[in-house]
Structures are given as structure tokens and as C-alpha cells.
Amino acid sequence: MSSTIEHSLVRRIVLIGAAAAAYVVNFWPSPLLRDAVLNAFGNPPYKGVWLLIPHLFLYTTLQALVCLLLWTILVRAGWLPKLQLSLRWRTFAWGLGAGLVSIVVMVVFFFATGQGGAFHAPQVDPWNAGANIFSNFYEEYVYRGFILAALAAALGFWPAAILSSIMFGATHTQYPLVLQGMIAALAVIWAWAGQRGGGLVAPYTAHMALDWILDPVI
């Protein structure tokens, strides 16, 4: 019995440690890679193709690759389930529903905090919209994918959903703390949508809906 308890404890520690390691990659060495590449190209203006390239290769890409490696190892060890994407209509429906709820919450938040003036006539940037396709998937793979799965296997779903969402919100250091908190709250909804919808496509759909609809008007 004691050996079983010890094995379970070791497993939990390893899973939590793997989630923490994947999270830390966002702060080091990912920024070093990003800055090195941008410096090598003369720090081009953040627009056009140089808006797309960082989202595709530099921001969360290394973190996603680390998660892929860790997830593969832990699946083979039998400690984590395989990634579930799920292209069923039910999955998309949960994702779209979570996305629409997220949009309403964010609009209410901006007006309730006296920031309604942040909204403007739609200005669609195809480079930004295209960039979101990649960076949003990487982020979902990392936070509603590997980190959530690892923490859920160690702590249970809801503690994992809350903790991984706080981690996700805290990565958005370009925003005020209160907005980081709002992002974390939305991430909990996305994690729940992923669980109910049965795959990563649900939170990805929610994330894309939020960015594609709100980015052009804020």
C-alpha cells in the first residue's frame, strides 16, 4: 500500500513539475529566441508579414514544442491521455457558445470600467487575423491542452482549470492586472467548454471567436 501511495505522489509531483516547466518556457528562453531573431532582421516594424512571423514562429511556438515533447513522454508512460482535438459539431458548438459568452463579458467589462471609448469602427487587419490562427492554437495547446491535462491528472479538473487559467492570464503582461484577471476568468470558461465539448477545438474556437470579433473594434 505504501509503495502505491509513494508512486502516486511521485506521479503527481512529476506532472505538476512538467506543467511548471512548460509554463516557465514562456518567460525563458522564448523571449531570447524572439529577440535574437528580430534583432537579426533589424527589429522590423510590427506590421504586415512581420506581424505574422512572430506569431507563427517566435511567441508561443517553442513553448508548444516543449509541451509536445513532454506530452509524448507522459502518454507513453501512461500518465496522461492523448490529445483530443475533436472535429464534431458538438465540439464546435461548445466552443462557439463559450466564445460568444466571452465577447459579451468583455464588452460589459469595458463599458462597466468606463473604457467604452476603446471601441471604434471595424478595422480588419488580415495579417493580424491570420497570425491569430497560429498563435491562438499554440496557446490553446499549451494552456487548455498540456498544462491543463497535466494539472488535472495531478489535482483534478477544476483546480487545474483555475490554476492553468491564472497562469494564462498572467502571461498577458502587456495588459493591466485587472484585464489579466478577466482573461483568466474567460480561460476557465474555455477550459470548461473543452471538457464539455470533448476536445481542444472547443477552446480554440472560443479563443478565435473572441479575437476575430473584438480585435477589429478595440
Phi, psi and omega in degrees: 000316182296323179293326178294317178296317179298318179297318179296319180294316178299317180299315179297317180297317180296317181295316178295318178297321179295318178297318179295318179297318178297324179292318183297329180303331179298331183260334175198127010258012183308313179298328178295317178297313180301310183294323181296316180292314181296320177297322180297332180257018175076027180047064182297155179302145183279076178198166179059222182296334179278002165271322181288314186303312179299321179294327183280322190239339196244327190283291184248005186297311180298319179298318179295322179293321176297317178297320178300316179296311181296319180296318179300315180297315184286330174294315180295331177282349181081017183262344178224149173284162176290158177299134174249113176273302177068113178254023179286154179300325179300319181294314177298321182297316178296321179294316180294319178299315178295324178295317180294319176299318180298319180297313179300315181299316182291320178297314178299318180300313182297316181287323181292333180261015177072024181248026180299335179292350178290341181278144180214176178300146183304133176228092185278125175250106183299330178293318179292318179297319178292322179298323181297331179304319184275307185296324179294323178294316178302314181297319179293320178300320182287307192267314176269359176257264189295308185298318178296316181297317181294315181290324179295322178293334181266325191239345188102160190297306188293317173302321180293319180296317181291314182294314180295328179288321175297318177300317180295313179300322183290342178285343182273062185291349178284351183250158174299159184301321181294325178287326174299321177296321178295319178297319177298319179297318178296324181296328176296318178298318180294321178297318178295319178298322177295320178293314182289323181279344174085020178179167184291340180298331181295304178295328177296318177297318178298315180298315180294320180299315180299310184290317183291332181270320184271325182306318182291345185245002178239000000 
